[in-house]
Amino acid sequence: MNIQLHDIKEIVNKSKQGGGNYSPLEVALAEKAWTYYCTIARKADEKSKLKDALYSVYNALMRNGELAESLNGRRKADLAGNSKAAFARAVELDNELKKLG
């Protein structure tokens, strides 16, 4: 049996409204599938936002050589650490998405 996303939405919506003649197993599976879909979408969005933020910081530093030079060694290290932490989080989210997908 091949169930599409619109089928899952229909089963979940009809069961919450008290309609449809779906078995409790079908309803439970559809609700679980919908939960997974929402989780995957949320994590993909979070990952995308992190990568966009990293890219914008990188571009700002690369375009403004004076700004990059004006930062002292400690601040550069802080920024590098923050970038590494954000990148690590993006990789972690990517791995979670692969597990869920």
N, C-alpha and C positions, 0 to 999 in steps of 0.2 A: 504494500500500500504506500503510495506516494502522497504525502500531505504537504501542502504549500503553506506559506505564512498566512495568506488570507483565510485558509481553512482553520488554522489555529486560532486566529482572531475571532472568527465566526463561532467556533465551539466555545471559547472562553466567554465571549459576550452573551451568547444565548444561554449558557449555563448560569451566568450571573443574573440574568433577567428572568430566570426560572423557565425558560423555553427550551425547545430542541429536545430530541429524543436520543441523547447520547448516553452511553454507559458511564458509570462512575470512573472506570479505567480510562476511557477516552478523554473525559474531562480532566482527570488528574494529569495525564500525559500532555494534554494541550496546555494546561496551566504551567507545568514544568518547562515545556518547550518555550513558552512565552517568557518565562522568567529568565531562561538562558539567553534568549534573543535580546532581551532588554539589557542584561548584564554585559553581553558582548558589545552591544551598541554603545553602552556607557563607557566601557573600558577603551574602545576604539576612539571615542571622542576625546577622552582624557589623554590618551597617547598622542593623538593628533595635536591637541593644544600644547602639550609639552614640547613636541618637536617644533611647532611653529614658534614658540617662545625662544627656544634654543637657537633656532635659525635667525630670528630677528636680532638677538643679542650678538651672535656671531657676525652678522652683516653690519651692524652698527660699529662694532670694533674694527672690522676690516676696512670699512669705508672712511673711518676717521683715524688716520694714523697718529695725529697729534693726541687724540684722546687715549689711544692705546699706549703711547709713549709717556703720557702724563701720569698714568696709574703707577703707583709705586709697587715694589715687588710683593709686598704683603697683599695688597688689594688684588693683584693679578692672581696670586695663589688662591685667594678666597673665591674669585670668580671661576677659576679653573675647577676648584673643588665643588662649587655649586653646579657648574655645568656637568661635571662627572656624575654628581648625585642625580641630577635631573635626567641625564642620559641613562643611568642605571635603572631609574624608575621606569623610563620609557621601554627599556629592554624587558624589564620584569612584567610590565603590562602586556607587551607583545607575546611573551611566553605564556601568560595566563590566557590570552586570546587563542593561542594555538591549542592549548589544552581544552578550552571550551568549544572551539570550532571543530 
